Amino acid sequence: VHNLLALYAKICFNGLNPASSRRDTMERRACPRVVVIHPVLYSTVIYPRPKIASTLDLSLGGAKIDSRHKLDRDEKLEISIAIEPAVIRCKGRVAHVVERKDGKVEAGIEFEELSANDKLYLKQYLFHVMEQQALEASLSVE
């Protein structure tokens, strides 16, 4: 478990790209996403009134969000993600959108501007979640 965490931390937090060495078997993101649900408030240039969504997953480079409001590919967003006790604020771009049958959308958001403090907080939070998930997985195997 600790070796897996060390490798994951090295890939995510040192900026190594796993796709460069094993393109067929690893995801092509610089940092794989962690499944977590957090409240999101976002606005766009076209529609500046804040809208509510939630994360479906999160990484240092972006998030997948679940929203009731239409989003377009390449749309620019201002995003606030509540990760107790802090709120991460950033600017991002809609990388892809999937419209679901229930009328909601799942949108992949690429973070474009994230302060050094928010990035550090997010990095520590994601590492903590990965540790907990790895511990729970190891306990369920034993």
N, C-alpha and C positions, 0 to 999 in steps of 0.2 A: 504494500500500500504506500509506504513512504517513498519507494523508488518511483512509483507512478506519479505521486504528487510532485516529486522533485523534477521529473521530466516535464510534466505539465507546466510547472512554474517556470522552468527554463524556456520552454516554447513561448508561453504567453508573455512573460514579463521581461524577457531579454530580446524580444522582437524577432526571434527565429521563426522561420516559416516552414512548418512541417510539410507543406505541399512540395517544397523544393526537392526533398529527398525521396518522398514516397507518394507520388501524385495519385496513384490508383487506390490507395487504402486509407489515406487520411483526408479530413476535410480541408478545403482550400483556404480557410480563414487563417489569419496570422494568430488568432486566439480563439479556440473553440468556445462556444456559448454555454452558459450554465442556466439550467431551467430554474427560474425564480419568478415569482409574481409580485409586482410592486405597482402602486398607483402612479400614473403618469398624467401630467398636465402638459398640453402642447398647443402651440398656435402656429399659424403660417402667415406669410406675407399677405396672401390673398384674403385669408379669413383670420384676422388678428384676435378674434374672440377665443379665449382659451377653451379647449375641449378636453374631456376626460378619456383616458384609456388605461390599459394595464400592460405591463411587460409579460411576455410569454417566456422569453429568455434574454440573457444579458451577457455582454463581454466588454472588454476594454475598448473594442472598436465599434460597438453598436448594440442594437437591441431589436428584438421582434416584438411588436406591440399589437394588441387587440383593440380595435376601435369601432365605434358605431358610425363614425364619420368617414366619408370618402376621402381618400388620399390619392395623389397622382405620383407616378414615378418621377424622380428628380425634383420633387417639390422640397423646398427648404423649410425647416422647422426650428422653432425654439422649444426646447424640451426641459421639463423638470421631472425628475424621478425621485420619489420619496423612498429612501433607504434609511430607516430609523437608525440613529437619531438625526441624520442629515438629509439634505435634499441636493441631489446632483443636478447642476444646470449646464446645458450645453446647446450647441447648434448642430443640426444634422441635416441629412439628405435622405429622402425616401429612395432606397435602392431597388425595392420590388414590392408589389402589392398583389395579394390574392383576395378576391372577393368571395366570401363564403355564401352558402345557400341561405343562412339565417340572416343575411343582410349586413353582417359585420365584415370588417376587413382585417386581414393580418398584413402588417407592413414591416418590412425589414428596413431598419434605420441605420445609416452609417453616421457615426459621430464625426463631425468635421472640426468642431472647436470645443475643447474640454480643458478647463483650467488645470494646472499642475496639482493643486490641492484636491480637486474633485477626482482627478485621475488616480492619485495616490489612495484616496478613500475607497474608490471603486476597486482598485487592485487588491487592497487589504480585505475588503468585503468578499470579493470573488474567491480569493484564496481561502478565506474562512469557510465559505460555503462548500468549496471543493473538498476541504479537509473533513468537514462533517459528512458529506456524501460518501467519501471514501471510507470513513470509519463505520458508517451505517452499513455499507456494502460488505465490509470485511466481517462485521459482526453477524450479518445474516448468512454468510457462507459457513461460519464456524459452527 
